[in-house]
Amino acid sequence: MKLHKRIFNQAWAQSLVSLLIALYLRVVRLTGRWETRGEDDVQRLMDAGQPLIFCFWHGRLISNIFCWRNEAVLHILSTPHRDGQIAARSYNRFGIQTIWGSTKKGGTGAVREILKVLKDGGVIGITPDGPKGPRQRMQKSAIDMARMTGAMLVPVSNATTRCKWLGTWDRMVLPLPFGRGVFAFGEAMEIPRKASDEEFERIRAAFEDRLNALTRQLDAECGQTTPDPAPLAEGREDGA
């Protein structure tokens, strides 16, 4: 293993990096002008006791970390590998809690924790194209979670006038200081407990389109061009 990988596997190094990330994001927040949309609609659902799962593309994760301002505790699903550890330590510094695991590997424990959080009135955040893509393609796991919990899916996105697009698989957006940004909750979608596979596929595709449309709208307002969703592998009809 290379030296830098050994270093970043250490807890002290992850803590230091997460501190630097948190400090940088606070500078971005304090020097920028950020608008939040759809917050009242989300609050009404929460006040009515409706469980919610926020879905945002993996590439928009950074700004979502510092845009959450609700009193309810937001829990984000994260994989326990090195990058996931650093990311989790970063958003823990903003009061966001971590659920370790994924809906594919180690999913049983994660599902139990998600069920408990939603039952206790907490809020879940999921990147439905994570952890490795394809980019901006909705996986079935978020639909399955909503079916099991009775939660509604809420599309969430953000955009800013000043950012750097990273060359990662998800085209991660790194917000820059002194920009104007928008953080938005879209229209929530109710997921039926029972339906045919074809109906669930239509729901999955519709939510994917809704989240992509929200992202394109915000990017256009900020003078940015949204990357196209990644092409699906041959023979696949969905983002699972």
ZAMARGU-4260 file (C-alpha; in steps of 0.2 Angstrom, whole numbers, plus 5000, padded with zeros to 4 digits):
<rodrens>
0) 5000/5000/5000 | 5006/5017/4995 | 5012/5029/5009 | 4998/5042/5007 | 4985/5028/5008
5) 4992/5021/5024 | 4992/5039/5031 | 4974/5042/5026 | 4969/5026/5034 | 4974/5033/5051
10) 4960/5040/5062 | 4971/5056/5066 | 4973/5060/5047 | 4955/5057/5043 | 4950/5069/5057
15) 4963/5082/5051 | 4957/5081/5033 | 4938/5082/5039 | 4942/5098/5049 | 4950/5106/5034
20) 4935/5102/5024 | 4923/5108/5037 | 4933/5125/5038 | 4933/5127/5020 | 4914/5124/5018
25) 4911/5136/5032 | 4921/5149/5022 | 4910/5145/5007 | 4894/5147/5016 | 4899/5163/5025
30) 4906/5172/5009 | 4892/5166/4998 | 4873/5170/4996 | 4863/5154/4997 | 4844/5153/4995
35) 4834/5138/5001 | 4818/5133/4992 | 4804/5121/4996 | 4808/5121/5015 | 4791/5125/5020
40) 4783/5110/5011 | 4796/5098/5019 | 4792/5105/5036 | 4773/5103/5034 | 4776/5084/5029
45) 4788/5082/5044 | 4775/5091/5056 | 4762/5078/5050 | 4773/5064/5055 | 4777/5059/5037
50) 4794/5049/5036 | 4805/5057/5022 | 4820/5051/5012 | 4830/5064/5004 | 4838/5059/4988
55) 4852/5069/4980 | 4865/5064/4967 | 4882/5060/4973 | 4890/5074/4964 | 4880/5087/4974
60) 4885/5080/4991 | 4897/5093/4996 | 4885/5108/4996 | 4871/5098/5004 | 4882/5095/5019
65) 4881/5114/5024 | 4864/5118/5018 | 4854/5108/5030 | 4847/5120/5043 | 4832/5110/5050
70) 4831/5106/5068 | 4828/5087/5064 | 4844/5077/5063 | 4849/5072/5046 | 4857/5055/5044
75) 4867/5050/5028 | 4870/5033/5023 | 4889/5031/5020 | 4901/5016/5016 | 4915/5013/5029
80) 4929/5013/5017 | 4943/5027/5018 | 4934/5040/5008 | 4918/5037/5016 | 4926/5039/5033
85) 4933/5056/5029 | 4916/5062/5021 | 4907/5056/5037 | 4919/5065/5049 | 4916/5080/5038
90) 4897/5081/5039 | 4897/5075/5057 | 4905/5092/5060 | 4889/5100/5054 | 4878/5090/5065
95) 4874/5077/5052 | 4874/5059/5058 | 4881/5043/5049 | 4873/5027/5046 | 4886/5014/5041
100) 4884/5002/5027 | 4875/5002/5010 | 4859/4995/5003 | 4869/4982/4994 | 4883/4976/5005
105) 4881/4975/5024 | 4863/4981/5020 | 4854/4972/5034 | 4861/4982/5048 | 4859/4999/5038
110) 4841/4995/5034 | 4838/4991/5053 | 4846/5008/5057 | 4836/5017/5044 | 4820/5010/5050
115) 4824/5015/5068 | 4829/5033/5063 | 4813/5036/5053 | 4802/5028/5067 | 4810/5041/5079
120) 4806/5055/5067 | 4823/5057/5060 | 4827/5061/5042 | 4837/5050/5030 | 4848/5056/5016
125) 4853/5045/5002 | 4863/5047/4986 | 4853/5035/4974 | 4867/5034/4961 | 4881/5030/4974
130) 4892/5024/4979 | 4900/5021/4962 | 4887/5025/4949 | 4881/5026/4936 | 4880/5045/4938
135) 4863/5053/4939 | 4855/5036/4937 | 4842/5031/4951 | 4845/5014/4959 | 4831/5003/4965
140) 4837/5003/4983 | 4829/5020/4987 | 4813/5014/4981 | 4814/4998/4991 | 4818/5008/5007
145) 4803/5019/5004 | 4792/5004/5001 | 4798/4996/5018 | 4796/5012/5028 | 4782/5021/5021
150) 4793/5036/5018 | 4791/5048/5004 | 4805/5052/4992 | 4811/5070/4991 | 4822/5076/4977
155) 4835/5087/4983 | 4848/5097/4973 | 4859/5112/4973 | 4869/5124/4962 | 4881/5138/4963
160) 4888/5152/4951 | 4906/5148/4957 | 4911/5130/4957 | 4924/5118/4951 | 4918/5102/4942
165) 4930/5088/4947 | 4935/5074/4935 | 4927/5060/4946 | 4914/5048/4940 | 4900/5058/4948
170) 4907/5075/4941 | 4907/5081/4959 | 4903/5100/4961 | 4916/5109/4973 | 4908/5125/4978
175) 4919/5141/4978 | 4919/5156/4990 | 4910/5172/4985 | 4896/5163/4974 | 4878/5164/4974
180) 4870/5147/4977 | 4853/5138/4978 | 4848/5123/4988 | 4831/5116/4984 | 4819/5103/4989
185) 4808/5096/4975 | 4791/5089/4975 | 4789/5073/4986 | 4784/5057/4979 | 4774/5044/4987
190) 4779/5026/4984 | 4766/5012/4985 | 4769/4997/4996 | 4764/4985/4983 | 4765/4986/4964
195) 4771/4976/4949 | 4789/4977/4944 | 4784/4987/4928 | 4775/5000/4939 | 4790/5001/4951
200) 4801/5004/4936 | 4790/5018/4930 | 4791/5026/4947 | 4810/5024/4948 | 4812/5032/4930
205) 4800/5046/4935 | 4809/5050/4951 | 4826/5050/4941 | 4819/5062/4929 | 4812/5073/4942
210) 4829/5074/4951 | 4838/5077/4935 | 4825/5091/4930 | 4827/5100/4947 | 4846/5099/4945
215) 4846/5106/4927 | 4835/5120/4932 | 4846/5125/4947 | 4862/5124/4936 | 4854/5134/4922
220) 4849/5148/4935 | 4867/5148/4940 | 4875/5149/4923 | 4881/5131/4924 | 4879/5116/4912
225) 4873/5100/4920 | 4883/5084/4915 | 4872/5071/4906 | 4868/5056/4916 | 4880/5042/4913
230) 4875/5030/4899 | 4868/5013/4905 | 4878/4997/4903 | 4872/4987/4888 | 4857/4976/4893
235) 4852/4987/4908 | 4836/4996/4908 | 4838/5005/4925 | 4850/5012/4937 | 4851/4998/4949
</rodrens>
